[in-house]
Amino acid sequence: MISAKITGTGTFIPTIKKENEAFLEANFFNNDGSLFDSGNEVIIEKFKAITGIVERRYAIEAYTTSDLAFFASEKAIKDAGIQKEELDYIIFAHNFGDVKEGAIQGDTLPSLATRVKYRLGIENPNCVAYDVLFGCPGWVEGVIQAQAFIKAGMAKKCLVIGAETLSRVVDKHDRDSMIYSDGAGACIVEQTNEQSAGILSHASQTFAKEEAYYLHYGGSYNKDLDPDVRYIKMYGRKIYEFAITNVPQAMKIALDKSGVAIDDVKKVFIHQANEKMDEAIIKRFYRLYKKPIPEGVMPMSIHKLGNSSVATVPTLLDLVLKGKIKDQEVNKGDVVILASVGAGMNINAIVYQY
């Protein structure tokens, strides 16, 4: 029986480090344009307590999202030990296209996947390159799509990328802007006949009633700025409540389909959106099975890297696989879960065995 497995991973972590203290001089406003009662020191301290973020990474001015993706892709191809001309698909998950520093438009013409193929110098016209817009779960969904192509006999090797430069689409007068960061992660998904390795099961969901616009584009909270220039906005409390209710259920659907026992799950790689939210998701997930949370089951990178949307899960996975997160590792035979939640509102999860 044909299945799919990840044979190589790669990341690009931008070099500009922005610590929380850099926001002390920021001019934050409420959504109605009024000033906060508390000073930035208090705002930043509360922000850190909730999100866990101490610092985040921004791309240098010369790099766009597709540049970060290209760098991560090169590493993934090398890690997998394949030739780039062997690729059947390049699946690129992002949300805003290439946004140049200081620009107010996202550029997706041509697609970012096409740009990566061009940068890689792939000549094979049968290597199909396309973009995925699925919110923060885009990379996980791209891996699910790659598996579908492989199981259908349409592909043997796929490059799946998640990259974003959120620092270019945030409202600097919105305290939520401190959450977002830039980065890129990529992997190679290949055909395998191994029955005890690779993608075991998955689940995906879209909630598009009142949840559809929990993440959206909106004007700056600084009412003196051009109201027609739009920035990423979110209803944080609603997203938190949505995620801790629905993500554990989707993870359970995927795990139950796999036939793997909860006690056999070694790691859960979850979208690095908010430390408190991720902790609540894991707690509720294990509560569904009436089990305690195993120590060290949830690796975290948000403290140093912030929330880079589609890049958080592949970046986290690569860092753990390469031994770059203290006291975290994945060994042969380990079962892990990859899970994400984001704009749409979309949720997905993959159960995977190494």
N, C-alpha and C positions, 0 to 999 in steps of 0.2 A: 504493500500500500504506500502510495506516494505521500509524503508530508513535506514540511518546510522547516528549516532551521537557520538560526543566525550564525554565520561563520566568521564574521568580522565586524568590528565596531570602531568608530573614530569620533573624536570631538574637536571642536575649536572653541576655546574659552578666551574671550577678548582680554586685552591687556590693561585696559583702563579700569582701575579699581576705585569705586566710589563708596566711601564709608558713610554711615548714618550721620556723622558729624558734619558732612558736607551740606546737609540740608538745614543747618541751623540758621542760615541767612535767607532761606526760602520765604516767599510770601504766599502762605496758604490761605485759602478762603473756603467757606462753606459753599454748598451748591447754589445757594441764593445770592452769593456774592458778598456775604457778610464776613467779618473777621472772626477768628476763633477767640474764645474767652481766654484760653490758656496759651502760653508761649510755646515756641518750637521745641524747647527742651522737653517739655511734658508730652507734646505730640509724638516726638521721636521715641521717647521711652515707652509710651503705650504701644506704639507701632512695633517696636522690638519685642515686647512681651507677648504680643498676639501672633506676629508673623514669624518670629525667630530670626529675622533678617538682620545681619550686622553690616554686611556690605554686599555690593552687587557689581557686575561687570558690564562695561559699555564698550562698543566697538569704536575703533579710531575712525576719524572722519572719512578716510579714504575707502573704508570697507562698507559694503552694503550686505543685505541678508544673503544674496546669492554668493558673495565672496566667502562669507563664513561657511556656507554650505559646501562650497568647493573644497575648502581646506579640510573640513571634516570628512568629506567623501574620499579624498585622496588617502587619508589615514585608514578608513574602513576597507577600501579596496586592497591596500597593502596588507592590512591585518588578515584579510580573508585569503590572501595569496592567489587572487584570481587576476586575469587580464581584463582590462576595462572593456575591450571589444566583445567580451563574452556576455555583457549585460543585456538582458532582454527588456528591462523596464527601469526607468528612473522615476521614482514617485517622491515628490517634494511637498511636504506639508509646511504651510506657513499661513499667515492671515492678512498681511498688509503689503506684500510685494517688496520690491527694493525701494527703500525710502532714503534719499540722500540727506545728509546733515543739513538742517535748516529748511528742507522742502516741506510742502504741505500736500503732496500727492504721492501715492504709492504707484510704482511702475511694475506692471505685469505683462508688458508687451516687448519681447516675447515672454513666454512663461519662464518662471525661475528654474524649472526643471530643464528646459531647453538651454538656458544660460549655463547651467552646470555641465550639461553634456558638451556644450561648446568649449567651456574652459578645460574639460577633461580631454578634449581632442578626440572624442569618439567618432569614428567615421561610419560605423555600421548604421544604416538607415532603419534597420529592424529593431534597434534599441529605441523603444517608445518612451518619451519623456512627457510627463504631465504633472500638474499641481493639484494638491488637495486642500480645500478650505473646510476645516472641520473643527475650528476652535483649537483649544489646547490639546485635545485628544487626537490631533491630526496625524502625528507620527505613529501612534499605536494603530490607528485605522489604516495607515499606509502599510504597516506590517501585515495586517489582516488581509488587505487587498493583494499584497504580494503572495501570500499563501494561497489565496483563491486562484490567482493566475497559474501558480505552480501545480496545484491539485487538478486544475482543468487542462493541464498539458500545454498551456500557452507560454510558459516561461520555465527556465531552469535557474536563472540568477537575476535577482533584483536588487537595486540600490534604493534604500528608503531613507529619506532625509527629513529632519525637523530643524528648522532654523528661523530665527526672528531677531529683529532689532527694535524691540519695544521702546527703547529710550528715545526713538524718533517720533513716536506717536502718542506720547503722554502729555498731559496738561501739567506743566510745572507748578501750577497754582492749586493742584489737587493733591492732597496728602497721599492718596492712593498711588501716585506716581513713584513713590519710594519702593513699591513692591516690584516693579518691572525691571527687566534686564535684557541683555543680548547674549546670544550664544547659538551653537549649532551642534547637532549630533546626527550620526549616520550609521547605517548598518547594511551589511549584505545578507540577504535572505536567499538561501539556496535549496534546491530540491534534495531530498534525502529519502532513502528507503529504510532508515533506522526507525523501528517502532517504539523505541524507548527514549527518543530524543526529539527535540523540536517543539513546534506548536501543538499542544494537546487539545485545546479548545479556546473559544473566545465568545464574547458577548458585546453587542453594541446597541445603544439606544439614543433616540432623540426626543426630547421633551420640548414641544413647541406651542404650548398654550401661553399662559402668562409668563412662563419661564423663558420664552424665546428672546426677550430683550433684557434679561438680567445683565448681560454684557452688550454694550452698544456704542455707537459714536455720538458724541455730544459736544457742545461748546465749552469753552474755558470757563472756570469758576471766576476768573477775573473778568468782570463785565465790561472793562474798558478795552478788551481785545476784540478782534474781528469775530462776530458771532457765527460767520460762515466757515471758519476754520474749525475742523472737528478733531476730537481726540478720543482715545479709548476711555470709556466710563463703565462703572459697574455698581450694582447694588450689592455691596459686600455682605450684609447680613442675610439677604435673601439667598445669595449664592451659598453661603455657609450652611444654612438650614437645608437647602436643596441637596447639597453634596453629601452631608453626613446622613441624610435619609436615603438617598438613591444609589450612591456609589457602592456602599456595602452590599446592597441587593444585587447589583450587576456583577460584582466580583463573585458573589455566591452562585449566581447563574452559571458563570463561566467555570467555576471550580466544580460544581456538581456535574456539569456536562463532561468534565475531564475524567471523572471517576477517581480522582486523587483525594485522599483524606486530608482534612485541614491540618492534622498533625505532621503531614509530610511536606507542607509548604515551608521552605527555608527562608525566602525573602519576598517582600512585597515592594516593588519599585513603583511608587505612586507619584503622580504629577506634583511637583514642588510648588504649590500655590500659596500655602499658609501653614506654618508648623502646627498651630492649634487645630486647624481644620483636618489636616492629615492624621494627627493623633486621634481625633474624634472618629474619623472614618475607620481607622484600624481597630479602635476599641469596639465600635459597633459591628464591624465585620466578624470579629472573633466572638462577640456576644451572640451572634446568630447561630453559632455552633456550640454555645455555652462552654467556651474554652478561654483560658487566660492568654494574654498576649505574650508570645515568646520573646525573650530578651534579644535585642538586636535584629529583629525581623524586618524593621523598616529603615533602610539606609536613608540619610538625609544630606542634601547639598545646598538647601535653600539659605542656610546661614551665611554662606560665603558667596553664593552665585545668584541669589534672588530668584525671581520667577521669570524664566525666559520662554514661557508658553510651551509650544511644541517641542522645544529643545530640552526640556527638563528631564523627561524620562530617558531618552537615549543618552544624554550626557551622564546622568546618574548611573545608568547601567554600565557605560564604558569605564567610568571612574572606578567602580567596584571591581569590574572584571580585570582592570589593569592594576589593582591593588593600591589605588590612590586615595581611598577613604579608610581611615583608621578602624581596625577591628571589624572590617567588612570584607567578605569574600564569597565567591560562588564556586562550588566544586562539581566535578563530573557526577551526574545523576541527580543533582539538586533540582527541585521543582520551585519555580518562582512565579509570581504574578506581576504583570505589568498593567497598570490601571491609570486612567486619566478622566478628567472632567473639565468642561469648559463651554465656551460660547456655543449657543445653539438652542437649548442647552444639550450638549452631547456628553455621553458617558461611554467608556468601553473598557474592556479588560481582556487580557490574554493569560492563559495558563501555559507555562513553558517549562520543558525539562532539558537540562544540560547533559 
